[in-house]
Amino acid sequence: MPPSPPLRLLSALAVGAFLGAILTLPLAARRVDTLTLLATDLLRELAEAENELARLREDPPGSVVVYETRLELVDGRGQRLPQATEIVLRQQLEPFAQRLVGENVYDLSPAVVRDLFDQRRLQVDETLYRVTVESMVLGPRSLLRLRVEPVPTAPGTGNRNGTG
């Protein structure tokens, strides 16, 4: 006697579940292996970070010095300046940026650093440019974003040039 339709359906469902489990098992095993390796790496990194934190708590750094100051020069629209103009302006601004190298980061006053550059006027060929500090990040690798825009020159106006 042939099996009844509900029994056939139940058999087909069981076979399908069994085949699905057989096909899914290797994929799930590989995913578990990947997650286990990732968890091991993350636990190792966490242990290293905890050790570093404990070391810093025991012996806090006395000072962190600036070892690099990078200037990013942009025009009024936030675009890069023409290369020739940027080179000349960099030559005039780099000595001020170099004043920061070797200074203790914790002793730097953002207001003083801003005053080194902000509203400074620099001459390139026949054009006078005004420098405005847009943003700055003070740290071992400091970054200053400076907006440089040409200003109309009027006779008798004093200017703060790159000499001082």
Order of alpha helices (4+ residues) and beta strands (2+ residues): alpha-beta-alpha-alpha-beta-beta-beta
